[in-house]
Amino acid sequence: MPVRRIFLASSEELREDREAFRLLVGQLNEQWEPRGWTFRVRVWEHFLDAMSPHGLQHEYNQAVRDCDIFVMLFFTKVGRFTREEFETAVADVAAGTGPRIYTYFRNDYVLTGELDDNVRSLLDFKARLKELKHYVTLYRNKEDLQFQFSRQIELLYGSEGAGIGAIDASMPQFKVGETALLLGYRQLFGESALDAAGLKRLHDAIAHATREVRQAMFGMASQLRRDTWFADKRRMERTIPVFEALAADEARWHAPHGQLGYALVDQSAPDWQRALQALDRAVELRGDAVREGLYYHYNRARCAVRLDPAFAPPRRPADAGTREAVLEIVRQARRDLGSPAWEEMLQQPDSADLRAWLQVNGSTPRPARPRRGAGGEAA
């Protein structure tokens, strides 16, 4: 059975947090041993105080070199030996042999009268982390520390445990939801995306999950897409399998189809045909409720322009049927956004093909008719 060794470094002031961390590792073993994994944690209290040939700190540092995961907790100070253990781990990482390093800063209240010159060690250490471009994880209390580290363990090793048990109607609903969220989180935020088997399992879990779990998954994926669509397309593309899974069995909720369409348009190599299909479905499900999905028709227009065979170089005017179909989508986009916003969107870099198509086709689309609300007023 594989053993993952964890070295826990911290100062004396966080004794209770260290004990909570050790209890967490015991809980992790109960959960992970059926998956074929076990974890062992070492803290400085575990070492004998007997004289060592090279000094006791040498023994600590050797334990750091032998570990798979190095965890450091700090609060108001960073002791000299804790700092040395951290630097040992960093040096091994630089050499290509070191552990994964996690630093957790207890973000809690402290009485200023309790601070002394040791606080300088905290400021120096934070400056060192900034130099290394390593950002700490904040935790509020022992329970928060336990939760955050357990999530990291899932990200590191969860793919091995996620394949236990078939996902079907016989699986308890809480387990389905847990599996869906863990696999979804790993797909979106893990060091590497899920493989084909993992994606298949993610689809199965989402298909059997409750509406609340599906909404939580949608929230994570849509936020990541909005945060990364422009500056980090490779990360954004990880959202596509999640939206595909959410949209696969969603016959009434337009949003997963719309977000899938956006992601397919904005990926490094846009898939205009699939994006148009997803956006068409989103529009169909949404209807006239344009408080959501304001950009559905705008992106449909972008897709329709790129799919016009006549628009390929050398660009020629579209045939009559295609021209009218595209112009109708453009009118709907203008209607949804409103004239000022539409004109602004038309000047954006992403609208270059749309502007060019309108110019080639000599078209300034007439405004669409105002939609009517339930009360008969223009919506």
Contacts in CASP RR format, 6 or more apart in sequence:
PFRMAT RR
TARGET T0000
AUTHOR 0000-0000-0000
METHOD contacts of the structure
MODEL  1
MPVRRIFLASSEELREDREAFRLLVGQLNEQWEPRGWTFRVRVWEHFLDA
MSPHGLQHEYNQAVRDCDIFVMLFFTKVGRFTREEFETAVADVAAGTGPR
IYTYFRNDYVLTGELDDNVRSLLDFKARLKELKHYVTLYRNKEDLQFQFS
RQIELLYGSEGAGIGAIDASMPQFKVGETALLLGYRQLFGESALDAAGLK
RLHDAIAHATREVRQAMFGMASQLRRDTWFADKRRMERTIPVFEALAADE
ARWHAPHGQLGYALVDQSAPDWQRALQALDRAVELRGDAVREGLYYHYNR
ARCAVRLDPAFAPPRRPADAGTREAVLEIVRQARRDLGSPAWEEMLQQPD
SADLRAWLQVNGSTPRPARPRRGAGGEAA
1 33 0 8 1.000
1 36 0 8 1.000
1 37 0 8 1.000
1 38 0 8 1.000
2 36 0 8 1.000
2 37 0 8 1.000
2 38 0 8 1.000
3 38 0 8 1.000
3 39 0 8 1.000
3 40 0 8 1.000
4 37 0 8 1.000
4 38 0 8 1.000
4 39 0 8 1.000
4 40 0 8 1.000
4 68 0 8 1.000
4 69 0 8 1.000
4 157 0 8 1.000
5 39 0 8 1.000
5 40 0 8 1.000
5 42 0 8 1.000
5 66 0 8 1.000
5 67 0 8 1.000
5 68 0 8 1.000
5 69 0 8 1.000
6 25 0 8 1.000
6 39 0 8 1.000
6 40 0 8 1.000
6 41 0 8 1.000
6 42 0 8 1.000
6 67 0 8 1.000
6 68 0 8 1.000
6 69 0 8 1.000
6 70 0 8 1.000
6 71 0 8 1.000
7 41 0 8 1.000
7 42 0 8 1.000
7 43 0 8 1.000
7 63 0 8 1.000
7 64 0 8 1.000
7 67 0 8 1.000
7 69 0 8 1.000
7 70 0 8 1.000
7 71 0 8 1.000
7 85 0 8 1.000
7 89 0 8 1.000
7 99 0 8 1.000
8 18 0 8 1.000
8 21 0 8 1.000
8 22 0 8 1.000
8 41 0 8 1.000
8 42 0 8 1.000
8 43 0 8 1.000
8 71 0 8 1.000
8 72 0 8 1.000
8 73 0 8 1.000
9 43 0 8 1.000
9 44 0 8 1.000
9 64 0 8 1.000
9 70 0 8 1.000
9 71 0 8 1.000
9 72 0 8 1.000
9 73 0 8 1.000
9 82 0 8 1.000
9 85 0 8 1.000
9 86 0 8 1.000
10 17 0 8 1.000
10 18 0 8 1.000
10 43 0 8 1.000
10 72 0 8 1.000
10 73 0 8 1.000
10 74 0 8 1.000
10 82 0 8 1.000
11 74 0 8 1.000
11 75 0 8 1.000
11 77 0 8 1.000
11 78 0 8 1.000
11 79 0 8 1.000
11 82 0 8 1.000
13 75 0 8 1.000
13 76 0 8 1.000
13 77 0 8 1.000
14 73 0 8 1.000
14 74 0 8 1.000
14 75 0 8 1.000
14 106 0 8 1.000
16 142 0 8 1.000
17 73 0 8 1.000
17 106 0 8 1.000
17 142 0 8 1.000
17 145 0 8 1.000
18 43 0 8 1.000
18 45 0 8 1.000
18 73 0 8 1.000
20 142 0 8 1.000
20 143 0 8 1.000
20 145 0 8 1.000
20 146 0 8 1.000
21 41 0 8 1.000
21 71 0 8 1.000
21 73 0 8 1.000
21 145 0 8 1.000
21 146 0 8 1.000
21 149 0 8 1.000
22 41 0 8 1.000
22 43 0 8 1.000
23 146 0 8 1.000
24 145 0 8 1.000
24 146 0 8 1.000
24 149 0 8 1.000
24 150 0 8 1.000
25 39 0 8 1.000
25 40 0 8 1.000
25 41 0 8 1.000
26 39 0 8 1.000
27 146 0 8 1.000
28 39 0 8 1.000
28 150 0 8 1.000
28 153 0 8 1.000
29 38 0 8 1.000
29 39 0 8 1.000
32 38 0 8 1.000
32 39 0 8 1.000
32 153 0 8 1.000
32 157 0 8 1.000
32 161 0 8 1.000
34 164 0 8 1.000
35 160 0 8 1.000
35 161 0 8 1.000
35 164 0 8 1.000
36 160 0 8 1.000
37 157 0 8 1.000
37 160 0 8 1.000
37 161 0 8 1.000
39 153 0 8 1.000
42 63 0 8 1.000
42 67 0 8 1.000
44 60 0 8 1.000
44 81 0 8 1.000
47 56 0 8 1.000
47 59 0 8 1.000
47 60 0 8 1.000
47 63 0 8 1.000
49 56 0 8 1.000
52 58 0 8 1.000
52 59 0 8 1.000
57 81 0 8 1.000
57 84 0 8 1.000
60 81 0 8 1.000
60 85 0 8 1.000
61 84 0 8 1.000
61 85 0 8 1.000
61 88 0 8 1.000
64 70 0 8 1.000
64 85 0 8 1.000
64 88 0 8 1.000
64 89 0 8 1.000
64 92 0 8 1.000
64 99 0 8 1.000
65 88 0 8 1.000
65 92 0 8 1.000
65 97 0 8 1.000
65 98 0 8 1.000
67 99 0 8 1.000
68 99 0 8 1.000
68 100 0 8 1.000
69 99 0 8 1.000
69 100 0 8 1.000
69 102 0 8 1.000
69 156 0 8 1.000
70 85 0 8 1.000
70 86 0 8 1.000
70 89 0 8 1.000
70 99 0 8 1.000
70 100 0 8 1.000
70 101 0 8 1.000
70 102 0 8 1.000
71 102 0 8 1.000
71 103 0 8 1.000
71 104 0 8 1.000
71 149 0 8 1.000
72 82 0 8 1.000
72 85 0 8 1.000
72 86 0 8 1.000
72 101 0 8 1.000
72 102 0 8 1.000
72 103 0 8 1.000
72 104 0 8 1.000
73 104 0 8 1.000
73 105 0 8 1.000
73 106 0 8 1.000
73 145 0 8 1.000
74 82 0 8 1.000
74 103 0 8 1.000
74 104 0 8 1.000
74 105 0 8 1.000
74 106 0 8 1.000
74 122 0 8 1.000
74 125 0 8 1.000
75 105 0 8 1.000
75 106 0 8 1.000
75 108 0 8 1.000
75 110 0 8 1.000
75 122 0 8 1.000
76 110 0 8 1.000
76 114 0 8 1.000
76 115 0 8 1.000
76 118 0 8 1.000
76 119 0 8 1.000
76 122 0 8 1.000
77 118 0 8 1.000
77 119 0 8 1.000
77 121 0 8 1.000
77 122 0 8 1.000
78 121 0 8 1.000
78 122 0 8 1.000
78 124 0 8 1.000
78 125 0 8 1.000
79 118 0 8 1.000
79 121 0 8 1.000
80 121 0 8 1.000
83 121 0 8 1.000
83 125 0 8 1.000
86 101 0 8 1.000
86 103 0 8 1.000
86 125 0 8 1.000
89 98 0 8 1.000
89 99 0 8 1.000
89 101 0 8 1.000
90 101 0 8 1.000
90 132 0 8 1.000
92 98 0 8 1.000
92 99 0 8 1.000
93 99 0 8 1.000
93 101 0 8 1.000
100 156 0 8 1.000
101 134 0 8 1.000
102 137 0 8 1.000
102 149 0 8 1.000
102 152 0 8 1.000
103 129 0 8 1.000
103 134 0 8 1.000
103 136 0 8 1.000
103 137 0 8 1.000
104 136 0 8 1.000
104 137 0 8 1.000
104 138 0 8 1.000
104 139 0 8 1.000
104 145 0 8 1.000
104 148 0 8 1.000
104 149 0 8 1.000
105 136 0 8 1.000
105 137 0 8 1.000
105 138 0 8 1.000
105 139 0 8 1.000
106 139 0 8 1.000
106 140 0 8 1.000
106 145 0 8 1.000
107 138 0 8 1.000
107 139 0 8 1.000
107 140 0 8 1.000
108 140 0 8 1.000
108 141 0 8 1.000
126 136 0 8 1.000
129 135 0 8 1.000
129 136 0 8 1.000
137 148 0 8 1.000
139 145 0 8 1.000
139 148 0 8 1.000
151 185 0 8 1.000
154 182 0 8 1.000
154 185 0 8 1.000
154 186 0 8 1.000
155 185 0 8 1.000
155 186 0 8 1.000
155 189 0 8 1.000
155 190 0 8 1.000
155 191 0 8 1.000
156 191 0 8 1.000
158 182 0 8 1.000
158 186 0 8 1.000
159 186 0 8 1.000
159 194 0 8 1.000
159 195 0 8 1.000
159 198 0 8 1.000
162 179 0 8 1.000
162 182 0 8 1.000
162 183 0 8 1.000
162 186 0 8 1.000
162 198 0 8 1.000
162 201 0 8 1.000
163 197 0 8 1.000
163 198 0 8 1.000
163 201 0 8 1.000
165 171 0 8 1.000
167 176 0 8 1.000
167 179 0 8 1.000
167 201 0 8 1.000
167 204 0 8 1.000
167 205 0 8 1.000
167 208 0 8 1.000
168 204 0 8 1.000
168 208 0 8 1.000
169 208 0 8 1.000
171 179 0 8 1.000
171 208 0 8 1.000
173 210 0 8 1.000
176 205 0 8 1.000
176 208 0 8 1.000
176 209 0 8 1.000
176 210 0 8 1.000
176 213 0 8 1.000
177 205 0 8 1.000
177 209 0 8 1.000
177 210 0 8 1.000
177 213 0 8 1.000
179 201 0 8 1.000
179 205 0 8 1.000
180 202 0 8 1.000
180 205 0 8 1.000
180 206 0 8 1.000
180 208 0 8 1.000
180 209 0 8 1.000
180 213 0 8 1.000
180 214 0 8 1.000
180 217 0 8 1.000
181 213 0 8 1.000
181 216 0 8 1.000
181 217 0 8 1.000
183 194 0 8 1.000
183 198 0 8 1.000
183 201 0 8 1.000
183 202 0 8 1.000
183 205 0 8 1.000
184 194 0 8 1.000
184 202 0 8 1.000
184 217 0 8 1.000
184 220 0 8 1.000
184 242 0 8 1.000
185 220 0 8 1.000
186 194 0 8 1.000
187 193 0 8 1.000
187 194 0 8 1.000
187 199 0 8 1.000
187 202 0 8 1.000
187 238 0 8 1.000
187 241 0 8 1.000
187 242 0 8 1.000
188 220 0 8 1.000
188 221 0 8 1.000
188 224 0 8 1.000
188 238 0 8 1.000
188 239 0 8 1.000
188 242 0 8 1.000
189 224 0 8 1.000
193 238 0 8 1.000
193 241 0 8 1.000
194 201 0 8 1.000
194 202 0 8 1.000
194 241 0 8 1.000
199 241 0 8 1.000
202 241 0 8 1.000
202 242 0 8 1.000
202 245 0 8 1.000
203 241 0 8 1.000
203 244 0 8 1.000
203 245 0 8 1.000
203 248 0 8 1.000
206 213 0 8 1.000
206 214 0 8 1.000
206 217 0 8 1.000
206 242 0 8 1.000
206 245 0 8 1.000
206 246 0 8 1.000
206 248 0 8 1.000
207 245 0 8 1.000
207 248 0 8 1.000
207 249 0 8 1.000
209 217 0 8 1.000
214 246 0 8 1.000
214 250 0 8 1.000
217 242 0 8 1.000
217 246 0 8 1.000
218 242 0 8 1.000
218 243 0 8 1.000
218 246 0 8 1.000
218 255 0 8 1.000
218 256 0 8 1.000
218 259 0 8 1.000
220 242 0 8 1.000
221 239 0 8 1.000
221 242 0 8 1.000
221 243 0 8 1.000
221 246 0 8 1.000
221 259 0 8 1.000
222 239 0 8 1.000
222 255 0 8 1.000
222 259 0 8 1.000
224 235 0 8 1.000
224 236 0 8 1.000
224 238 0 8 1.000
224 239 0 8 1.000
225 236 0 8 1.000
225 239 0 8 1.000
225 259 0 8 1.000
225 262 0 8 1.000
225 263 0 8 1.000
225 266 0 8 1.000
228 235 0 8 1.000
228 236 0 8 1.000
229 236 0 8 1.000
229 262 0 8 1.000
229 263 0 8 1.000
229 266 0 8 1.000
230 266 0 8 1.000
233 266 0 8 1.000
233 267 0 8 1.000
233 268 0 8 1.000
234 268 0 8 1.000
236 263 0 8 1.000
236 266 0 8 1.000
236 267 0 8 1.000
237 263 0 8 1.000
237 267 0 8 1.000
237 268 0 8 1.000
239 259 0 8 1.000
239 263 0 8 1.000
240 260 0 8 1.000
240 263 0 8 1.000
240 264 0 8 1.000
240 267 0 8 1.000
243 256 0 8 1.000
243 257 0 8 1.000
243 258 0 8 1.000
243 259 0 8 1.000
243 260 0 8 1.000
243 261 0 8 1.000
243 263 0 8 1.000
244 260 0 8 1.000
246 256 0 8 1.000
246 260 0 8 1.000
247 256 0 8 1.000
247 257 0 8 1.000
247 260 0 8 1.000
247 278 0 8 1.000
247 281 0 8 1.000
250 256 0 8 1.000
250 257 0 8 1.000
251 285 0 8 1.000
252 285 0 8 1.000
253 285 0 8 1.000
254 281 0 8 1.000
254 282 0 8 1.000
254 283 0 8 1.000
254 284 0 8 1.000
254 285 0 8 1.000
254 286 0 8 1.000
254 287 0 8 1.000
254 292 0 8 1.000
254 293 0 8 1.000
255 282 0 8 1.000
255 292 0 8 1.000
255 293 0 8 1.000
257 278 0 8 1.000
257 279 0 8 1.000
257 281 0 8 1.000
257 282 0 8 1.000
257 285 0 8 1.000
258 278 0 8 1.000
258 279 0 8 1.000
258 281 0 8 1.000
258 282 0 8 1.000
258 293 0 8 1.000
258 296 0 8 1.000
260 275 0 8 1.000
260 278 0 8 1.000
261 274 0 8 1.000
261 275 0 8 1.000
261 278 0 8 1.000
261 279 0 8 1.000
261 282 0 8 1.000
261 299 0 8 1.000
262 275 0 8 1.000
262 295 0 8 1.000
262 299 0 8 1.000
264 270 0 8 1.000
264 271 0 8 1.000
264 272 0 8 1.000
264 274 0 8 1.000
264 275 0 8 1.000
264 278 0 8 1.000
265 272 0 8 1.000
265 275 0 8 1.000
265 299 0 8 1.000
265 302 0 8 1.000
265 303 0 8 1.000
270 306 0 8 1.000
272 302 0 8 1.000
272 303 0 8 1.000
272 306 0 8 1.000
272 307 0 8 1.000
273 303 0 8 1.000
273 307 0 8 1.000
275 299 0 8 1.000
275 303 0 8 1.000
276 300 0 8 1.000
276 303 0 8 1.000
276 304 0 8 1.000
276 307 0 8 1.000
279 296 0 8 1.000
279 299 0 8 1.000
279 300 0 8 1.000
279 303 0 8 1.000
280 300 0 8 1.000
282 293 0 8 1.000
282 296 0 8 1.000
283 296 0 8 1.000
283 297 0 8 1.000
283 300 0 8 1.000
286 292 0 8 1.000
286 293 0 8 1.000
286 296 0 8 1.000
288 371 0 8 1.000
288 373 0 8 1.000
288 379 0 8 1.000
290 336 0 8 1.000
290 371 0 8 1.000
290 379 0 8 1.000
293 336 0 8 1.000
294 336 0 8 1.000
294 337 0 8 1.000
295 336 0 8 1.000
295 337 0 8 1.000
296 336 0 8 1.000
297 329 0 8 1.000
297 330 0 8 1.000
297 332 0 8 1.000
297 333 0 8 1.000
297 335 0 8 1.000
297 336 0 8 1.000
298 333 0 8 1.000
298 336 0 8 1.000
298 337 0 8 1.000
298 345 0 8 1.000
300 329 0 8 1.000
300 332 0 8 1.000
300 333 0 8 1.000
301 326 0 8 1.000
301 329 0 8 1.000
301 330 0 8 1.000
301 333 0 8 1.000
301 354 0 8 1.000
302 350 0 8 1.000
302 351 0 8 1.000
302 353 0 8 1.000
302 354 0 8 1.000
304 325 0 8 1.000
304 326 0 8 1.000
304 329 0 8 1.000
305 311 0 8 1.000
305 326 0 8 1.000
305 353 0 8 1.000
305 354 0 8 1.000
305 357 0 8 1.000
306 353 0 8 1.000
308 318 0 8 1.000
308 322 0 8 1.000
308 326 0 8 1.000
308 357 0 8 1.000
310 316 0 8 1.000
310 317 0 8 1.000
310 318 0 8 1.000
310 319 0 8 1.000
310 322 0 8 1.000
311 318 0 8 1.000
311 353 0 8 1.000
311 356 0 8 1.000
311 357 0 8 1.000
311 360 0 8 1.000
315 356 0 8 1.000
315 357 0 8 1.000
315 360 0 8 1.000
316 360 0 8 1.000
317 323 0 8 1.000
317 360 0 8 1.000
317 361 0 8 1.000
317 362 0 8 1.000
318 326 0 8 1.000
318 357 0 8 1.000
318 361 0 8 1.000
323 361 0 8 1.000
323 363 0 8 1.000
326 357 0 8 1.000
326 361 0 8 1.000
327 363 0 8 1.000
327 365 0 8 1.000
330 354 0 8 1.000
330 358 0 8 1.000
330 363 0 8 1.000
330 365 0 8 1.000
331 365 0 8 1.000
331 366 0 8 1.000
331 367 0 8 1.000
331 368 0 8 1.000
332 368 0 8 1.000
333 342 0 8 1.000
334 342 0 8 1.000
334 365 0 8 1.000
334 367 0 8 1.000
334 368 0 8 1.000
335 367 0 8 1.000
335 368 0 8 1.000
335 369 0 8 1.000
335 370 0 8 1.000
335 371 0 8 1.000
337 345 0 8 1.000
339 367 0 8 1.000
345 351 0 8 1.000
346 354 0 8 1.000
346 355 0 8 1.000
358 364 0 8 1.000
358 365 0 8 1.000
370 378 0 8 1.000
370 379 0 8 1.000
371 378 0 8 1.000
371 379 0 8 1.000
372 378 0 8 1.000
372 379 0 8 1.000
373 379 0 8 1.000
END
